[in-house]
Amino acid sequence: MAVVIKKAGVAGAGAMGAGIAQVFAQAGLEVVLYDVSTIQLEKAKAGINQNLEQALAKQKISAADKDSALARISYSTELNTLNADLIVEAIVEQLEPKQQLFNKLADINGKDTIFATNTSSIPVTRIAKDVPNPERVVGMHFFNPAHLMKLVEVITGAETLPEIADTIKQLALHIGKTPVMCKDSPGFIVNRVARHYYVESLKMLEENMAAPETIDALMESAGFKMGPFKLMDFVGNDINFAVTSSLFQSFHQDAKFRPSRIQQQKVDAGHLGKKAGRGFYSYE
């Protein structure tokens, strides 16, 4: 079942969804960016324009490239506008909302529309369960910021057709990304390997071994581009905590994946990181 991707829909206009929409548009695809919030869509539109302005200032794109990319993106709060060859969901990192979204989209789209999930940790097989035509559900996991980071994990679920995964791989190459093919396992590759960069740092903080600034400085001096606490603030403590919680459940409460009480407190207080103006550091 060869699928030619000419039009893409992106559900969720947060940082990831907006970045994915931008990348698709720059690669020549027509894009519909959907969100329930008009305010979030306006924020996404401004962010995409700013990203393209920065690329223009650095002479990475031309003014014509910027204008044509912006012209390819439409913004909508109406779910029925998500009718496309490919739909990528980039909504909250919870199983049920993702399943519910794909089930609603199945009523709007034909059986050949590919449903891709940008989940960081939830098994694709679970998301595809009970979704009509689960063989067309695949993982397409971008990394933040999506318009700059090259890596894309392409995850094959138990029902995913090989040709669907290959279509996503070829699309990733077309949009200038580096696809890595993954089996459907908790955390896939990157989040499984990187989880303890966060978890162990948070344990050190819980045990009063060192302050976030000290741990970050040590890790950066060892060669990491960004310390764990700076990175958690950049990604969003809510997202990072959700991924750790998902892996904790997927590994049957294995203690080495235990979510941090300190990070949960940050989330409960709304100290989500850069996007909230405050996290482990202040950005106000």
Secondary structure, 3 states (H helix, E strand, C coil): CCCCCCEEEEECCCHHHHHHHHHHHHCCCEEEEECCCHHHHHHHHHHHHHHHHHHHHCCCCCHHHHHHHHHCEEEECCHHHCCCCEEEECCCCCHHHHHHHHHHHHHHCCCCCEEEECCCCCCHHHHHCCCCCHHHEEEEECCCCCCCCCEEEEEECCCCCHHHHHHHHHHHHHCCCEEEEEECCCCCCHHHHHHHHHHHHHHHHHCCCCCHHHHHHHHHHCCCCCCHHHHHHHHCHHHHHHHHHHHHHHCCCCHHHCCCHHHHHHHHHCCCEHHHCECCCECC
